[in-house]
């Protein structure tokens, strides 16, 4: 096993190349870009052990997304991004002890996310004392002692916040929330606060449950699938196979997105002959190129057309039996939508009337409809109301609780949904807390804790003094980068449990700890034998995950072991929990889960069934709706289009293809035609002309908000791109600096990263950069 560090070059955009975007996804290039880095970095044996076990029933769950697994698995159940994620985690390259003496915090602050991640796996605890500028190795015992002393010295448990990313397993998440609540706080922010929190609020208030109301098999049974604010070609590539199967069965697919995405245009399935030597499968039958923030208006317009069709042909359009038996609020919704102004809809959506008519006609002729969405919807100001409008549209024709139909939020991180099920939420309901009290004999705190944004504010204001993260990269992931980093530096201590370095390790409090942990790919050997963990995917299927390769270094602890040892050090005998037993045998944790978490009864038995088990879901399984009135609720929501002042654009942040959340695998975005750079902003060519700008020009991107605080991206290159008129796009986390901490979705408190008002100011390119960077799509030099 090699431990030599690869040469890590830092692209500075001087060699940025822009070519024509792709109009198809995957195919042979997808296989090549999956396997080439794996073979180069892991070797043949390590690659085989990981890739052949990825998403298999006796293997490990892919860490790159929460897409569900089919019942009948293929030999290769991974995608390009899954292969990249495994290669990134399973690398044999490690950070040696002398790294910390060679690199000060100030030095590491100058490095990019890409460089930090490429340094290799973390293998030993390190500690930065107050007043020092270097981490230094520390023993596990001393690390837990330092942290326990700090936590127990706080005036209140609420002076600490405990963040969780979706990489944590169900077992780790349950143990973590138990420790935090036994410590005495509900400050449990997590990555859900920044992604699908809006979904949880909207679906919880209308259906009584914040999860998908479909299973994997429903896609192949649908007549129509509407995909909103989502790019499966990059973010959930295995979803394309499910969409191809739906097309094979006769389904129509509509893509609603400001950007044309390659995967939604055409899919070349590398496991089919026509995906290798043919043209592949056309996916979207209609691309509705929505203006950013216009989704709510579009949904209301379609619902209004459904109601109008019912008025013209009474008794033939709406599912009256379903509405009468299971729903409430139809009359109020009908009155409200009758007042919807068509011109307002057209201005809000940027669409022509015939485009909306076409979508409505597709919906009206389909008996079974799935609407699926991701961050393009959840990170809008009116996100909660927009998702409520999805539920309205589905309920009108009974598209909840029948095969091939339902609501399908697509979670991004692999176990973000499972973490929430296990209690990682600052607002867990009383029933869960009561069950926790019965099981462990202590009174959990009842006041709501701080979410991700409130945690940053608490750090800023001095109310939160210790920040601990079980995975993730909060300072890079959250909005208002400069404010977030300043807040984190105000902490008395920051603690990161991680596999590899990222920005959150170098933006520290006065004291800082890094606690290295095993990856999901690695064999977790405890005193009772090898352990497995479990995860929940985006359709509520829970299944086991077994590591398949030896840990990258001796002495690494699992997440469960880290939590258990920390709990012993902090809590001593405060609560009667067998933390030693938790670490030695995860079955003990699962036994407690079965007593506390609804739907997880007999957890140890059910998780050992082939493929795991499905959590109960009332709306999906029996058309039962656990709302306060026991029915699904049709809601009335006031439309509020995004205002775009003259001379500005509406910008969204998004991932590149060489990226998973804030983890940067490389500096290419193959499907969008970007190579060797990330400092670009995509703008419609007509908007460029209207603003007096040209493709390839350099601009400063200024956020335009009422608080007047300067927020700017310096010297980004314009890329002429067929996005919706009036809209623009740039990569995150770089563009997060433009999003104010106060720019939040109503109700869910999710940062609004899909409606950032920006101004583009031309700047001169550096002389040594201009010849290479200022190129148009044909490769010709731009005029100066």
BANU-290610 format. One line per field, with one value per residue (C-alpha): residue number from 1; residue in three letters; x, y, z. Coordinates in steps of 0.02 Angstrom, whole numbers. Each point is the difference from the previous one (the first is absolute). Example, Ala and Ser with C-alpha at 12.3 -4.5 7.8 and 13.67 -1.06 7.14 Angstrom:
REM BANU-290610
seq: 1,2
type: ALA,SER
xx: 615,69
yy: -225,172
zz: 390,-33
//
This chain:
REM BANU-290610
seq: 1,2,3,4,5,6,7,8,9,10,11,12,13,14,15,16,17,18,19,20,21,22,23,24,25,26,27,28,29,30,31,32,33,34,35,36,37,38,39,40,41,42,43,44,45,46,47,48,49,50,51,52,53,54,55,56,57,58,59,60,61,62,63,64,65,66,67,68,69,70,71,72,73,74,75,76,77,78,79,80,81,82,83,84,85,86,87,88,89,90,91,92,93,94,95,96,97,98,99,100,101,102,103,104,105,106,107,108,109,110,111,112,113,114,115,116,117,118,119,120,121,122,123,124,125,126,127,128,129,130,131,132,133,134,135,136,137,138,139,140,141,142,143,144,145,146,147,148,149,150,151,152,153,154,155,156,157,158,159,160,161,162,163,164,165,166,167,168,169,170,171,172,173,174,175,176,177,178,179,180,181,182,183,184,185,186,187,188,189,190,191,192,193,194,195,196,197,198,199,200,201,202,203,204,205,206,207,208,209,210,211,212,213,214,215,216,217,218,219,220,221,222,223,224,225,226,227,228,229,230,231,232,233,234,235,236,237,238,239,240,241,242,243,244,245,246,247,248,249,250,251,252,253,254,255,256,257,258,259,260,261,262,263,264,265,266,267,268,269,270,271,272,273,274,275,276,277,278,279,280,281,282,283,284,285,286,287,288,289,290,291,292,293,294,295,296,297,298,299,300,301,302,303,304,305,306,307,308,309,310,311,312,313,314,315,316,317,318,319,320,321,322,323,324,325,326,327,328,329,330,331,332,333,334,335,336,337,338,339,340,341,342,343,344,345,346,347,348,349,350,351,352,353,354,355,356,357,358,359,360,361,362,363,364,365,366,367,368,369,370,371,372,373,374,375,376,377,378,379,380,381,382,383,384,385,386,387,388,389,390,391,392,393,394,395,396,397,398,399,400,401,402,403,404,405,406,407,408,409,410,411,412,413,414,415,416,417,418,419,420,421,422,423,424,425,426,427,428,429,430,431,432,433,434,435,436,437,438,439,440,441,442,443,444,445,446,447,448,449,450,451,452,453,454,455,456,457,458,459,460,461,462,463,464,465,466,467,468,469,470,471,472,473,474,475,476,477,478,479,480,481,482,483,484,485,486,487,488,489,490,491,492,493,494,495,496,497,498,499,500,501,502,503,504,505,506,507,508,509,510,511,512,513,514,515,516,517,518,519,520,521,522,523,524,525,526,527,528,529,530,531,532,533,534,535,536,537,538,539,540,541,542,543,544,545,546,547,548,549,550,551,552,553,554,555,556,557,558,559,560,561,562,563,564,565,566,567,568,569,570,571,572,573,574,575,576,577,578,579,580,581,582,583,584,585,586,587,588,589,590,591,592,593,594,595,596,597,598,599,600,601,602,603,604,605,606,607,608,609,610,611,612,613,614,615,616,617,618,619,620,621,622,623,624,625,626,627,628,629,630,631,632,633,634,635,636,637,638,639,640,641,642,643,644,645,646,647,648,649,650,651,652,653,654,655,656,657,658,659,660,661,662,663,664,665,666,667,668,669,670,671,672,673,674,675,676,677,678,679,680,681,682,683,684,685,686,687,688,689,690,691,692,693,694,695,696,697,698,699,700,701,702,703,704,705,706,707,708,709,710,711,712,713,714,715,716,717,718,719,720,721,722,723,724,725,726,727,728,729,730,731,732,733,734,735,736,737,738,739,740,741,742,743,744,745,746,747,748,749,750,751,752,753,754,755,756,757,758,759,760,761,762,763,764,765,766,767,768,769,770,771,772,773,774,775,776,777,778,779,780,781,782,783,784
type: UNK,UNK,UNK,UNK,UNK,UNK,UNK,UNK,UNK,UNK,UNK,UNK,UNK,UNK,UNK,UNK,UNK,UNK,UNK,UNK,UNK,UNK,UNK,UNK,UNK,UNK,UNK,UNK,UNK,UNK,UNK,UNK,UNK,UNK,UNK,UNK,UNK,UNK,UNK,UNK,UNK,UNK,UNK,UNK,UNK,UNK,UNK,UNK,UNK,UNK,UNK,UNK,UNK,UNK,UNK,UNK,UNK,UNK,UNK,UNK,UNK,UNK,UNK,UNK,UNK,UNK,UNK,UNK,UNK,UNK,UNK,UNK,UNK,UNK,UNK,UNK,UNK,UNK,UNK,UNK,UNK,UNK,UNK,UNK,UNK,UNK,UNK,UNK,UNK,UNK,UNK,UNK,UNK,UNK,UNK,UNK,UNK,UNK,UNK,UNK,UNK,UNK,UNK,UNK,UNK,UNK,UNK,UNK,UNK,UNK,UNK,UNK,UNK,UNK,UNK,UNK,UNK,UNK,UNK,UNK,UNK,UNK,UNK,UNK,UNK,UNK,UNK,UNK,UNK,UNK,UNK,UNK,UNK,UNK,UNK,UNK,UNK,UNK,UNK,UNK,UNK,UNK,UNK,UNK,UNK,UNK,UNK,UNK,UNK,UNK,UNK,UNK,UNK,UNK,UNK,UNK,UNK,UNK,UNK,UNK,UNK,UNK,UNK,UNK,UNK,UNK,UNK,UNK,UNK,UNK,UNK,UNK,UNK,UNK,UNK,UNK,UNK,UNK,UNK,UNK,UNK,UNK,UNK,UNK,UNK,UNK,UNK,UNK,UNK,UNK,UNK,UNK,UNK,UNK,UNK,UNK,UNK,UNK,UNK,UNK,UNK,UNK,UNK,UNK,UNK,UNK,UNK,UNK,UNK,UNK,UNK,UNK,UNK,UNK,UNK,UNK,UNK,UNK,UNK,UNK,UNK,UNK,UNK,UNK,UNK,UNK,UNK,UNK,UNK,UNK,UNK,UNK,UNK,UNK,UNK,UNK,UNK,UNK,UNK,UNK,UNK,UNK,UNK,UNK,UNK,UNK,UNK,UNK,UNK,UNK,UNK,UNK,UNK,UNK,UNK,UNK,UNK,UNK,UNK,UNK,UNK,UNK,UNK,UNK,UNK,UNK,UNK,UNK,UNK,UNK,UNK,UNK,UNK,UNK,UNK,UNK,UNK,UNK,UNK,UNK,UNK,UNK,UNK,UNK,UNK,UNK,UNK,UNK,UNK,UNK,UNK,UNK,UNK,UNK,UNK,UNK,UNK,UNK,UNK,UNK,UNK,UNK,UNK,UNK,UNK,UNK,UNK,UNK,UNK,UNK,UNK,UNK,UNK,UNK,UNK,UNK,UNK,UNK,UNK,UNK,UNK,UNK,UNK,UNK,UNK,UNK,UNK,UNK,UNK,UNK,UNK,UNK,UNK,UNK,UNK,UNK,UNK,UNK,UNK,UNK,UNK,UNK,UNK,UNK,UNK,UNK,UNK,UNK,UNK,UNK,UNK,UNK,UNK,UNK,UNK,UNK,UNK,UNK,UNK,UNK,UNK,UNK,UNK,UNK,UNK,UNK,UNK,UNK,UNK,UNK,UNK,UNK,UNK,UNK,UNK,UNK,UNK,UNK,UNK,UNK,UNK,UNK,UNK,UNK,UNK,UNK,UNK,UNK,UNK,UNK,UNK,UNK,UNK,UNK,UNK,UNK,UNK,UNK,UNK,UNK,UNK,UNK,UNK,UNK,UNK,UNK,UNK,UNK,UNK,UNK,UNK,UNK,UNK,UNK,UNK,UNK,UNK,UNK,UNK,UNK,UNK,UNK,UNK,UNK,UNK,UNK,UNK,UNK,UNK,UNK,UNK,UNK,UNK,UNK,UNK,UNK,UNK,UNK,UNK,UNK,UNK,UNK,UNK,UNK,UNK,UNK,UNK,UNK,UNK,UNK,UNK,UNK,UNK,UNK,UNK,UNK,UNK,UNK,UNK,UNK,UNK,UNK,UNK,UNK,UNK,UNK,UNK,UNK,UNK,UNK,UNK,UNK,UNK,UNK,UNK,UNK,UNK,UNK,UNK,UNK,UNK,UNK,UNK,UNK,UNK,UNK,UNK,UNK,UNK,UNK,UNK,UNK,UNK,UNK,UNK,UNK,UNK,UNK,UNK,UNK,UNK,UNK,UNK,UNK,UNK,UNK,UNK,UNK,UNK,UNK,UNK,UNK,UNK,UNK,UNK,UNK,UNK,UNK,UNK,UNK,UNK,UNK,UNK,UNK,UNK,UNK,UNK,UNK,UNK,UNK,UNK,UNK,UNK,UNK,UNK,UNK,UNK,UNK,UNK,UNK,UNK,UNK,UNK,UNK,UNK,UNK,UNK,UNK,UNK,UNK,UNK,UNK,UNK,UNK,UNK,UNK,UNK,UNK,UNK,UNK,UNK,UNK,UNK,UNK,UNK,UNK,UNK,UNK,UNK,UNK,UNK,UNK,UNK,UNK,UNK,UNK,UNK,UNK,UNK,UNK,UNK,UNK,UNK,UNK,UNK,UNK,UNK,UNK,UNK,UNK,UNK,UNK,UNK,UNK,UNK,UNK,UNK,UNK,UNK,UNK,UNK,UNK,UNK,UNK,UNK,UNK,UNK,UNK,UNK,UNK,UNK,UNK,UNK,UNK,UNK,UNK,UNK,UNK,UNK,UNK,UNK,UNK,UNK,UNK,UNK,UNK,UNK,UNK,UNK,UNK,UNK,UNK,UNK,UNK,UNK,UNK,UNK,UNK,UNK,UNK,UNK,UNK,UNK,UNK,UNK,UNK,UNK,UNK,UNK,UNK,UNK,UNK,UNK,UNK,UNK,UNK,UNK,UNK,UNK,UNK,UNK,UNK,UNK,UNK,UNK,UNK,UNK,UNK,UNK,UNK,UNK,UNK,UNK,UNK,UNK,UNK,UNK,UNK,UNK,UNK,UNK,UNK,UNK,UNK,UNK,UNK,UNK,UNK,UNK,UNK,UNK,UNK,UNK,UNK,UNK,UNK,UNK,UNK,UNK,UNK,UNK,UNK,UNK,UNK,UNK,UNK,UNK,UNK,UNK,UNK,UNK,UNK,UNK,UNK,UNK,UNK,UNK,UNK,UNK,UNK,UNK,UNK,UNK,UNK,UNK,UNK,UNK,UNK,UNK,UNK,UNK,UNK,UNK,UNK,UNK,UNK,UNK,UNK,UNK,UNK,UNK,UNK,UNK,UNK,UNK,UNK,UNK,UNK,UNK,UNK,UNK,UNK,UNK,UNK,UNK,UNK,UNK,UNK,UNK,UNK,UNK,UNK,UNK,UNK,UNK,UNK,UNK,UNK,UNK,UNK,UNK,UNK,UNK,UNK,UNK,UNK,UNK,UNK,UNK,UNK,UNK,UNK,UNK,UNK
xx: 0,78,-1,87,-89,-51,54,-142,-12,-112,-89,-6,-115,145,-31,-189,-82,-182,-78,-175,-108,-42,-174,15,65,95,46,180,73,-94,81,171,-13,-59,133,156,26,-50,128,134,-27,-62,78,-87,-34,-65,-104,-78,-41,-86,-87,-71,-71,-73,-190,-9,-109,153,108,7,-112,67,47,-39,-190,-160,-70,-91,59,-106,-54,94,178,118,182,48,-114,102,14,140,-25,-16,164,81,-66,68,168,11,-39,92,164,153,84,9,50,159,39,129,-133,-63,171,28,-167,-64,-184,41,84,-148,-121,80,-37,-155,-129,74,177,-56,-99,143,121,-68,-87,9,70,37,-85,76,-23,27,20,-59,127,91,0,30,-92,104,-30,-86,-53,-181,-12,69,-114,-155,63,28,-174,-86,83,-58,-180,-19,70,-138,-128,-140,-9,-83,169,49,-68,19,-12,-27,24,-96,151,-34,-83,-163,97,120,-142,-104,148,49,-171,-13,166,-46,-170,74,126,-149,-33,-101,129,8,16,27,21,-190,-16,85,-82,-168,-61,-128,-62,-23,-100,-111,-38,-17,-132,-97,24,60,167,152,60,-31,-168,70,115,133,-119,-125,109,-25,-189,-24,-87,83,153,28,179,19,158,108,149,7,140,123,-84,-89,66,-79,-169,22,-17,-167,-56,54,-102,-149,21,7,-167,-79,19,16,129,2,153,-32,166,81,149,-6,84,86,-70,-178,27,71,71,126,-13,171,-82,-103,59,-88,87,169,-19,-171,-73,-67,-172,-81,-61,-102,-148,-16,125,-87,137,-66,62,81,-134,-142,-41,-139,-88,16,-75,-144,-34,-7,-114,-113,-10,-44,-141,-58,-4,-107,-119,-21,-25,-68,42,130,163,19,6,-155,-7,180,-24,-159,69,180,20,-50,5,-57,-126,124,132,-124,-52,181,58,-147,82,170,52,67,114,79,32,83,112,47,40,75,-103,-120,-180,10,141,-110,-146,109,52,-180,-58,131,-57,-184,23,109,-80,158,115,161,69,182,109,161,93,-59,-165,49,121,-125,-78,-174,66,-123,-147,66,9,-173,-57,77,-106,-155,27,25,-150,-121,6,36,185,49,-8,-19,129,101,-48,55,116,185,125,174,122,182,109,-2,-82,-65,-177,52,87,-163,-96,127,-28,125,-111,-5,-191,-38,-183,-54,-42,182,66,-125,58,181,-43,-88,144,145,-76,49,-96,55,-2,-164,40,39,184,97,-3,148,-31,-44,161,103,-93,29,186,2,-89,100,-148,77,180,36,-40,17,-33,-27,55,-40,77,-119,101,12,-176,-99,-43,91,174,90,-126,2,190,8,-129,95,161,-91,-29,100,20,-42,1,-8,-28,58,85,91,43,-117,-25,-85,161,100,-131,13,-48,131,26,-32,-4,-5,-57,32,-127,-25,-85,-152,108,106,-19,-57,72,-53,24,-159,53,-25,-140,-122,-102,-165,-63,-167,-17,-113,-152,11,86,119,143,166,171,159,175,104,181,125,8,127,100,2,-76,-146,-163,-174,-126,-93,161,42,-173,-2,170,-42,-164,91,125,-130,-147,83,-148,-124,-112,-12,57,117,121,128,-130,-45,180,26,-159,-115,-144,-22,-29,-124,-94,-25,-49,-137,-74,12,-24,-171,6,163,-73,105,134,137,-109,-68,166,70,-134,66,2,-58,-177,-117,-52,-189,-70,-184,-33,87,-55,-181,-49,3,58,67,-43,-93,-166,42,-14,113,-14,-15,75,-17,166,28,109,154,105,186,31,146,51,63,182,0,-19,-69,142,-7,142,29,121,123,13,167,-75,-102,-70,153,122,92,65,70,-21,-105,-186,-6,-185,1,161,113,179,141,-97,-146,-2,-136,-175,-125,-110,-125,76,-148,28,184,-47,-129,129,135,110,81,38,171,7,52,-121,-17,-163,-80,-143,-139,-92,-81,126,131,139,127,-3,98,83,155,47,-115,-9,-165,-58,-138,-122,-181,-71,-169,-8,39,90,180,93,166,78,-13,81,90,-161,-67,88,-138,-145,-41,-24,-172,-53,-109,-147,-161,-40,148,145,94,127,-71,136,-114,-51,154,-16,168,81,141,137,133,182,161,79,180,115,75,-172,-86,75,-55,-153,-89,-57,-170,-79,83,170,32,72,-126,24,81
yy: 0,163,147,122,163,39,162,120,143,147,58,189,18,53,-158,9,-75,20,-114,-39,-80,-184,-55,-174,-78,-156,-125,-55,164,-28,-170,71,144,-123,-132,96,95,-153,-112,134,47,-162,-135,-150,-98,146,60,-172,-19,169,17,-176,21,174,1,-190,-88,-71,154,180,147,129,159,115,7,-71,-72,-164,-171,-113,-168,-89,65,1,-51,183,105,159,158,119,109,-150,-67,170,6,-173,39,161,-89,-165,78,-80,170,62,158,-37,73,124,83,101,73,43,89,137,46,158,-103,-120,146,45,-172,-47,-132,-107,9,-35,-153,-67,-8,-169,-83,64,-137,75,127,174,150,186,84,179,127,-122,-8,-186,-160,-133,-187,-50,-168,-54,3,177,58,-61,74,171,0,-66,132,135,-61,-27,173,89,99,-87,-148,119,85,-148,-52,-173,-4,-157,-35,-132,-115,-63,-170,-31,-77,146,126,-81,-10,181,75,-105,68,180,-9,-86,142,116,90,-15,98,-131,93,-108,8,-21,178,55,-117,-87,88,89,-169,-63,153,1,-187,-12,136,-71,-190,-25,-75,86,-146,-67,-85,-119,-150,-35,-109,141,86,-143,6,187,79,168,53,186,39,172,91,-154,-59,-191,-16,73,-10,-170,-87,-168,85,6,-189,10,136,-107,-145,116,54,-182,-24,147,142,180,108,189,95,166,88,166,-94,-136,-151,-134,-145,58,18,-171,-145,-125,-145,-84,-165,-4,-24,157,96,-53,3,82,171,-53,46,172,44,161,16,182,123,140,130,87,167,-16,15,-31,-180,47,103,-143,-126,115,29,-186,-32,140,-82,-166,83,87,-166,-72,149,-32,-187,-27,-164,-53,85,10,-156,46,-161,23,185,-28,-145,52,188,168,174,-21,143,126,-52,16,175,53,-66,80,167,-50,128,-81,145,-7,-185,30,137,-105,-155,78,-126,11,-48,-150,-75,2,-69,-143,-47,10,-111,-131,3,-14,-153,-95,-114,-24,148,20,173,-5,145,51,157,103,13,-16,147,132,131,-74,-179,-65,76,-65,-179,19,42,-164,-89,98,-54,-182,-6,72,-160,-124,-19,-47,-178,-97,-93,108,163,114,131,-37,118,-62,14,31,-63,-188,-10,174,-70,-138,124,94,-161,-42,166,120,154,151,-15,-184,-24,-41,-181,-35,87,-93,-165,49,40,-168,-96,83,73,182,157,63,188,60,173,6,14,97,-46,30,185,31,-89,121,145,-74,-15,178,70,-101,-104,-161,-30,-180,-68,-186,-79,-184,10,139,169,130,158,-42,-68,138,171,165,-76,149,17,-187,-7,151,-82,-165,89,75,-172,-54,-174,-85,-189,-96,-189,-34,-114,138,183,138,186,-24,-74,157,130,-36,62,48,-185,-135,-188,-116,-178,-119,-134,-152,13,-100,-105,-68,-156,50,-130,13,-119,-97,-18,95,127,64,160,47,145,64,53,131,-117,-59,-165,-49,-118,-58,59,-105,70,-107,61,13,170,116,6,-85,95,75,0,-19,140,-107,-29,186,47,-136,45,185,-35,-99,141,138,-81,-125,-77,140,-116,-189,-40,-144,100,-140,-119,124,2,-187,-60,110,-123,79,170,-77,-80,172,73,-132,64,187,28,-31,-129,-76,-135,-160,99,-131,-132,108,77,-175,-42,-4,180,68,67,145,122,23,147,40,104,-129,-161,30,177,47,175,38,185,83,-30,-173,51,67,188,103,169,179,85,180,21,111,7,39,184,34,184,70,-43,-153,-188,-138,-119,-178,-100,-177,-146,-40,-177,-25,34,-72,133,102,-139,44,-151,103,162,-61,6,-116,15,190,12,71,-63,54,128,45,190,20,72,-68,132,-4,77,119,62,26,108,97,34,51,-149,-135,-185,-27,170,13,74,31,-79,110,-56,130,-1,127,-20,85,-114,-25,-179,-32,-134,75,-27,-138,-43,18,-155,23,-139,-43,31,83,185,113,-141,-46,-141,-25,-142,-23,8,145,97,-24,163,90,-69,100,-98,82,-57,-144,-105,45,-128,-117,121,-77,116,66,-44,-7,182,109,171,47,138,-37,132,-19,-12,-11,-172,-18,13,-173,-77,78,-105,-164,45,119,-124,-24,-168,-13,25,167,140,131,182,104
zz: 0,-56,119,-114,-27,-178,-77,35,-122,41,-158,0,-150,-114,-100,10,-154,-49,-129,-57,135,-17,-50,76,160,55,-137,-26,67,162,19,-44,123,134,-16,-54,164,102,-83,7,183,78,-106,-77,160,105,-148,-21,184,6,-168,-5,176,-29,26,3,128,89,-34,57,-35,-121,95,-148,0,75,-161,38,-58,-111,69,-139,0,-148,19,-15,110,-2,-101,-43,152,114,-65,29,178,40,-81,101,164,-27,-56,81,10,180,91,96,171,-66,-111,148,40,-183,-23,114,7,-97,-134,-14,-11,-167,-72,-99,46,-139,70,177,-50,-107,146,50,145,177,114,172,114,-7,114,-22,170,25,-59,-114,-190,-25,34,87,25,161,73,-7,190,9,-141,91,163,-80,-77,157,108,-120,-12,186,35,-96,98,-96,-119,-123,-20,-111,-170,-77,-190,-105,-185,-96,-7,177,16,93,144,13,-16,137,118,-40,34,159,62,-45,86,152,5,7,-165,-160,-99,-138,-165,-153,-187,-22,63,-161,-126,23,158,-109,-60,177,51,-155,-3,188,1,-148,6,178,-51,-78,-106,-175,-26,-132,-14,-131,-101,-20,-130,-125,30,-25,-150,30,100,30,53,80,54,-16,-103,14,-129,126,169,-9,-157,42,-9,-188,-7,91,-122,-147,68,18,-182,-53,87,-91,124,-53,90,22,60,88,19,-47,-74,-133,80,-103,99,-24,-187,-41,99,-64,121,1,47,-160,-178,-62,138,-67,-190,-21,37,169,68,-15,174,10,-118,50,75,93,15,153,65,171,133,-123,50,119,-133,-124,120,44,-185,-37,149,-60,-172,82,95,-159,-93,140,-12,-187,23,176,83,-129,52,189,107,98,102,57,37,100,103,29,-29,70,-76,-180,4,70,-127,-144,53,20,-169,-89,44,-74,-132,-159,-44,172,-29,-168,71,153,-102,-156,-101,-146,32,-118,106,154,-101,-61,176,61,-144,44,181,-46,-110,124,128,104,31,99,38,55,56,85,51,-148,94,182,-1,-55,113,-33,3,130,-93,-167,64,73,-177,-60,129,-55,-181,46,116,-128,-103,139,-39,178,65,-161,-107,-117,83,141,68,-17,82,-46,144,-42,142,25,172,29,11,120,114,20,33,137,89,-79,3,111,7,30,48,178,-44,-44,155,109,-72,32,181,25,-78,91,157,-18,-44,-172,-27,-74,-68,-185,-39,-131,-184,-117,-30,182,49,-105,79,172,-34,-67,153,127,57,-69,52,-55,-172,-38,-170,-35,-182,-121,-41,70,-29,-185,-20,84,-69,29,2,75,141,33,9,114,114,6,45,149,77,151,-75,-165,-23,-164,-18,-177,-125,-97,15,-55,27,169,70,-34,49,186,170,129,32,-129,-12,-149,38,-146,-37,-110,-167,-51,-115,143,106,175,119,182,146,-44,-182,-163,10,-130,2,-80,-105,-65,-181,-77,-11,182,-38,140,-40,73,-55,23,-23,-117,11,142,86,-78,162,172,144,-95,96,-71,22,127,98,1,61,133,71,0,89,135,23,8,87,117,93,-35,-103,0,-175,-41,-107,9,-69,-138,-59,11,-83,-105,26,171,-80,-121,145,75,-170,-11,163,-39,-187,-78,-137,61,112,-6,-87,17,-80,-141,-48,-27,-129,-177,-59,168,25,-37,134,11,-96,28,-157,-110,83,50,-45,183,39,176,-6,145,-92,-65,-182,-136,-7,-159,40,-55,-35,-54,-153,17,-159,15,-38,-117,-4,-166,-36,112,-19,111,42,62,76,-62,-5,-136,-65,90,170,144,114,52,-48,-160,-97,-144,-96,-146,-35,-149,-39,1,-101,135,20,118,100,111,2,-129,-6,-126,-84,-142,-160,-18,177,-38,-148,101,136,-124,43,-107,17,79,84,182,126,185,61,132,112,2,166,113,141,-113,64,-140,-65,-158,-105,-79,-182,-57,-183,-93,-93,-127,42,-42,173,22,-40,148,90,36,87,90,98,185,124,-85,-32,178,44,-96,105,158,160,12,-175,57,-56,90,133,-23,29,-147,-85,-163,-125,-152,-6,25,-80,-78,-101,-122,-10,-137,54,-97,-14,56,-148,30,14,-148,-140,78,102,-117,-132,-74,-39,-171,81,-83,104,54,-49,135
//
